[in-house]
Amino acid sequence: MTPENKGTAQLTTAMVLSGTLGLFVVESGASPFDVVFFRVLFGALALGSYVVARGWLRGHGFTPRTLALAVLGGVFIVLNWVLLFQSYENTSISVATVVYHTQPFYVVLLGALLFRERLTAAKVGWIVLAFAGLVLVSGVTPGDFASGGAYLTGIGQALLAALLYGLSTLVTKRITGVRPHLIALVQVLVGIPLLLPFADFGAMRGTGWDWGWLVGLGLIHTGIMYVLMYAAYAQLPTSKIAVLAFVYPAVAMVMDWAVYGHHIGLVQALGVPLIVTASLKVTLARTPAAAPAPRTAGRAPGAASRTATPAASEA
């Protein structure tokens, strides 16, 4: 098997796993804060064990500046997860995931706003097209704005989650000389003290088999998935990474339909290809043909520089 074929298999597997994340979140029956707390707890154990086994703690490459950046990125990532999981409750896994997949556009806009990165007319056009698709996918009507309600709140939560993911991307892409696994480990470790005051341990008593879903979020969706992802990124060109990233929302939508009977309507479905096309155009227009290994945990939800894989938005 060639390195590229191996990377394709690894990334496809990682994105399929990412697409099942919503199922694990909902089936756990826990609140979003509890879900994320135990995800980072079990995820830290999984990633920490892998990093120690590989001997990567020695010569880690962190400086005070890059460690601070990793911590800041971790704050954004953890809060992004909380908001995304809250959006599942208020909308559906399908709608929340597609809305959340607008992160690449936030990265472009924030980069132009905060770091004066070049924003071309073509990129602006694709972003406008993507948000037209977002309006269709959301299914929000003028009446929803008048009445408010949980659904509209859920759309807002998914958008804010995508914004936080974009901020994490911009912060962590400035970290160089550090293995992505170590940055991911720092980011999940940050979540433990950050969410500890909000975790309701009393509500977790007697949950029985529900603990299996929480352990799975840490071991599978934060340990195994990231290891596969980072291994794949080092072997694949950006074009293939960008395309395979859409396995994640596709699987999430299939899971939501197969398990819960949720599906987006015909008008909403018209918005999906708009977002997908615009995301690919923006991603491939602002990255080189071959990308170095990513350096952040964020699609990264979910994950060298994250600009190489902005569409691989692992949650």
PyMOL commands that set and color helices and strands:
alter all, ss='L'
color gray80, all
select helices_A, chain A and resi 3-19+21-28+32-54+64-90+93-100+103-115+121-138+142-147+150-172+180-198+202-204+210-233+238-244+247-260+266-285+306-308
alter helices_A, ss='H'
color red, helices_A
deselect
rebuild
show_as cartoon
